[in-house]
Amino acid sequence: MTLAGVIVLIALPITNGISRRQERRADRLALEATRNPAAFLSVLRRLGSENLVEERPSLAVEGLFCTHPLLVERIESAQVLVSELGITDEHGGSGSVAHVAPLAMVEIL
């Protein structure tokens, strides 16, 4: 392996980690701005099914190839944020995102 290849293998997990952190911030901003967890989750489900997201990749795969947080992590983070912000849905219920089906159960469009 060349020196450039070694540098890339070292840099990928770092740059992907930075990208995942920025995506988490973007998710938070989207929920804070829209206060619409149903729409947020709908987008996540659609993106997950259209991109055939692997539900639980290995740490190596996540570090080297994942530029976005895992879908499961994004849903869990949304649940915490909805609770923290006291977001309610348009019907006055809690904005819970607990009803989201596991990725494996999401129908591929």
C-alpha positions in Angstrom: 0.0 0.0 0.0 1.3 3.4 -0.8 1.7 6.3 1.6 -1.3 8.0 0.1 -3.4 4.9 0.7 -2.4 4.8 4.3 -3.2 8.5 4.8 -6.6 8.0 3.2 -7.3 5.0 5.6 -6.4 7.2 8.5 -8.3 10.2 7.4 -11.6 8.6 6.4 -12.8 7.7 9.9 -11.9 11.3 11.1 -13.6 13.1 8.2 -16.6 10.7 8.4 -16.9 11.3 12.1 -17.0 15.1 11.5 -19.6 14.6 8.8 -21.8 12.5 11.2 -21.5 15.2 13.8 -22.7 17.8 11.3 -25.6 15.6 10.3 -26.7 15.2 13.9 -26.7 19.0 14.2 -28.7 19.3 11.0 -31.2 16.8 12.3 -31.6 18.7 15.6 -32.0 22.0 13.7 -34.7 20.4 11.4 -36.7 19.2 14.4 -36.3 22.5 16.3 -37.3 24.5 13.2 -40.2 22.5 12.0 -41.4 20.9 15.3 -42.8 18.2 13.1 -41.4 14.8 14.1 -43.8 12.9 11.9 -42.4 14.6 8.8 -38.8 14.1 10.0 -39.4 10.4 10.5 -41.1 10.1 7.2 -38.1 11.5 5.5 -35.7 9.2 7.4 -37.8 6.1 6.5 -37.9 7.1 2.9 -34.1 7.8 2.7 -33.4 4.5 4.5 -35.5 2.4 2.1 -34.4 4.2 -1.0 -30.7 3.9 -0.1 -31.0 0.4 1.2 -29.4 1.4 4.5 -27.7 -1.3 6.5 -29.3 -1.3 10.0 -26.2 -2.1 12.1 -23.0 -2.0 10.1 -19.7 -3.1 11.8 -17.6 -0.4 13.4 -15.1 -0.7 10.6 -17.8 -0.1 7.9 -19.3 2.7 9.9 -16.0 4.4 10.4 -14.8 4.0 6.8 -17.9 4.5 4.8 -20.8 6.1 6.8 -21.0 9.9 6.4 -24.3 10.0 8.3 -25.4 8.7 11.7 -27.0 5.3 11.6 -30.7 5.5 11.0 -31.4 3.8 14.4 -29.3 6.5 16.1 -31.1 9.3 14.3 -34.4 7.9 15.4 -33.3 7.5 19.0 -31.8 11.1 19.0 -35.1 12.4 17.6 -37.0 10.7 20.4 -34.8 12.4 23.0 -35.0 15.8 21.3 -38.8 15.6 21.0 -39.1 14.9 24.7 -36.6 17.6 25.6 -38.4 20.2 23.5 -41.9 19.1 24.6 -43.0 18.9 20.9 -46.5 17.7 20.4 -48.2 16.5 17.2 -51.0 18.5 15.6 -53.5 16.4 17.5 -52.2 17.5 20.9 -50.5 14.2 21.6 -46.8 13.8 22.5 -44.6 14.0 19.5 -43.3 10.6 20.2 -41.4 8.8 17.5 -41.5 5.5 19.4 -43.9 4.0 16.8 -41.3 3.9 14.1 -40.8 0.4 12.7 -37.4 -1.1 12.6 -35.6 -0.5 9.4 -35.9 -4.1 8.3 -39.6 -3.7 8.4 -39.6 -0.5 6.2 -41.1 -1.3 2.8 -38.8 -0.6 0.0 -40.5 1.7 -2.5 
